[in-house]
Amino acid sequence: MDDDVRQWRKAKRAEMLALREALPQERRRALNEAITRLVTEGFPQLEAMTVGFYWPYRGEFDPRLAILHFRRAGARAALPEVVRKGAPLRFHHWWPSAPMTKGVYDIPVPETEVVTPQALLIPPIAFDASGYRLGYGGGFFDRTLAAMSPQPLKIGVAFELSRIPTIRPQPHDIPMDYIVTEAGIHRVNGGRLEPVELPRGPGVQQG
């Protein structure tokens, strides 16, 4: 990545983080409820999967209510562990009373068996019109996805305020399969986001 793109991303990351963290608590709660409803109603297939998610950090959408919904319906949940710099994430089985320890940035990590997610809920700092995500800059999710075969169902979950025209994607960036915001579910198709109506039947599908 050339220095111009690196500096642009650094500035954009700081700008978008500030926007997200400035959301009033009541507004954040309403957005969380809207996105939770869309994820749980739009992706019922997750009820039969091992679903990787994340512990909310710095004002991210809180996926925990959605995960509890999927667990009650039969899903297994998994939280990531940063093993070391430059390595893919490792996921551990999670349930509400699972033993936890503090990981990087004091984010909880289960002290449980390692599992392989079939689907991932991924929090972008920003996302663009082609379904690419801007993360915190460590490259952990990109390395993790690059190492996974078959690929999991990749669902980016974010607030609409995180939408930007482009993240200036690089060869290592991997687009999401779907982006979900309070405005709706968007499928990534042919390099662009397409709105998806909530299904009446088995939910939206990958591909």
C-alpha positions in Angstrom: 0.0 0.0 0.0 1.5 3.3 -1.0 1.9 6.1 1.6 -0.8 8.3 0.1 -3.5 5.6 0.5 -2.1 4.8 4.0 -2.3 8.4 5.2 -5.8 8.8 3.6 -7.1 5.7 5.4 -5.6 6.8 8.7 -7.3 10.2 8.4 -10.6 8.7 7.2 -10.5 6.1 10.0 -10.1 8.8 12.7 -12.9 10.9 11.1 -15.4 8.0 10.9 -14.6 6.8 14.5 -15.3 10.2 15.8 -18.6 10.3 14.0 -19.6 6.9 15.4 -18.5 7.6 19.0 -20.4 10.9 19.0 -23.8 9.2 18.5 -26.1 10.0 21.4 -26.9 7.0 23.6 -30.6 7.0 22.8 -29.9 7.2 19.0 -27.4 4.4 19.3 -29.9 2.2 21.1 -32.5 2.8 18.4 -30.0 2.0 15.7 -28.9 -1.2 17.5 -32.5 -2.4 17.7 -33.2 -1.8 14.1 -30.0 -3.6 12.9 -30.7 -6.5 15.3 -34.1 -7.0 13.8 -32.8 -6.9 10.3 -30.0 -9.4 11.0 -32.3 -11.9 12.9 -35.1 -11.7 10.4 -33.0 -11.5 7.3 -30.5 -14.3 8.1 -32.4 -17.2 9.7 -29.9 -19.6 8.2 -27.5 -18.5 10.9 -29.6 -20.5 13.4 -27.9 -23.7 12.0 -24.4 -22.3 11.8 -21.4 -21.5 13.9 -21.4 -17.7 13.9 -18.4 -15.6 14.7 -19.1 -12.2 16.2 -17.3 -9.6 18.2 -17.5 -7.9 21.6 -18.6 -4.2 20.8 -15.8 -1.7 21.0 -15.6 2.1 20.4 -19.3 2.5 19.6 -19.7 -0.4 17.2 -23.1 -2.0 16.6 -23.7 -4.4 19.5 -24.3 -7.8 18.0 -24.9 -9.6 21.3 -28.7 -9.6 21.3 -28.7 -11.0 17.7 -26.2 -13.7 18.8 -28.4 -14.7 21.8 -31.4 -15.0 19.4 -29.4 -17.3 17.1 -28.1 -19.4 20.0 -31.6 -19.9 21.3 -32.5 -21.3 17.9 -29.6 -23.7 17.8 -26.5 -21.8 16.5 -23.1 -21.9 18.1 -21.4 -18.6 18.7 -17.7 -17.8 18.6 -15.5 -14.8 19.6 -12.1 -13.9 18.1 -8.7 -13.9 19.8 -5.8 -11.9 18.5 -3.0 -14.6 18.6 -0.2 -12.3 17.5 0.5 -9.5 15.2 0.4 -10.6 11.5 -1.5 -13.8 12.2 -5.2 -14.6 11.5 -7.7 -14.4 14.3 -8.6 -17.6 16.2 -12.2 -18.1 17.2 -13.3 -19.7 20.5 -16.7 -21.2 21.3 -18.8 -18.7 23.4 -21.9 -18.9 25.5 -23.2 -16.5 28.1 -21.5 -18.2 31.1 -18.3 -19.2 29.2 -15.1 -18.5 31.1 -13.5 -15.4 29.8 -10.1 -13.6 30.0 -9.0 -10.1 28.8 -7.4 -10.0 25.4 -6.1 -7.1 23.3 -7.5 -3.7 24.3 -9.1 -5.6 27.3 -11.7 -7.2 25.0 -13.0 -10.4 26.4 -11.9 -13.7 24.9 -13.4 -17.1 25.9 -11.1 -19.7 27.5 -12.8 -22.5 25.5 -12.3 -24.7 22.5 -11.2 -23.3 19.1 -13.9 -23.5 16.4 -14.3 -22.5 12.8 -17.1 -20.1 12.0 -19.3 -20.7 9.0 -20.5 -17.1 9.1 -19.0 -13.9 10.5 -20.6 -10.6 11.7 -17.9 -8.1 11.0 -17.9 -4.4 12.2 -16.4 -1.9 9.7 -15.4 1.6 10.8 -16.5 2.5 7.3 -17.9 0.7 4.3 -18.2 1.7 0.6 -20.4 1.3 -2.4 -18.6 -1.9 -3.4 -19.0 -3.6 -0.1 -15.4 -3.2 1.1 -14.8 -2.3 4.7 -12.3 -0.1 6.5 -11.1 -1.6 9.7 -8.8 -0.5 12.5 -5.7 -0.9 10.4 -4.3 -4.1 11.8 -5.5 -6.3 8.9 -6.7 -9.1 11.2 -10.0 -9.8 9.5 -8.4 -9.6 6.0 -5.8 -12.1 7.0 -8.4 -14.3 8.7 -10.7 -14.3 5.6 -7.7 -15.0 3.3 -6.8 -18.0 5.3 -10.3 -19.5 5.4 -11.5 -22.2 3.0 -14.3 -22.5 2.3 -15.1 -18.8 2.8 -17.6 -18.0 5.6 -20.7 -15.9 4.9 -19.4 -12.4 5.5 -21.9 -9.9 7.0 -20.8 -6.4 7.7 -22.9 -4.7 10.3 -22.7 -0.9 10.7 -24.6 2.3 11.1 -25.5 4.3 7.9 -23.2 7.1 9.0 -20.3 4.7 8.3 -21.1 4.7 4.5 -18.5 6.4 2.3 -18.1 6.4 -1.5 -14.9 4.3 -1.4 -12.3 3.0 1.0 -9.8 3.0 -1.8 -9.6 -0.8 -1.7 -6.2 -2.6 -2.1 -5.4 -6.1 -3.4 -5.5 -7.5 0.1 -9.0 -6.1 0.9 -11.9 -8.6 0.8 -15.4 -7.4 0.2 -18.4 -8.5 2.4 -21.2 -10.7 1.0 -23.7 -8.4 2.8 -23.8 -5.1 4.6 -26.6 -4.5 7.1 -27.4 -1.0 8.4 -30.5 0.5 10.0 -31.6 1.3 6.4 -31.7 -2.3 5.4 -29.9 -5.3 4.1 -27.6 -4.8 1.1 -26.2 -7.6 -1.0 -22.8 -7.2 -2.6 -23.3 -8.1 -6.2 -21.0 -7.3 -9.2 -19.0 -4.8 -7.2 -21.9 -2.8 -5.9 -24.4 -2.8 -3.0 -28.0 -3.8 -3.9 -30.9 -3.5 -1.5 -32.5 -6.7 -0.4 -36.1 -7.0 0.8 -36.7 -9.0 4.0 -37.7 -12.5 2.9 -40.9 -14.2 3.7 -39.3 -17.6 3.5 -35.9 -19.0 4.3 -33.9 -15.7 4.4 -31.3 -14.2 2.2 -28.7 -16.5 0.8 -25.0 -16.2 0.0 -24.1 -15.5 -3.6 
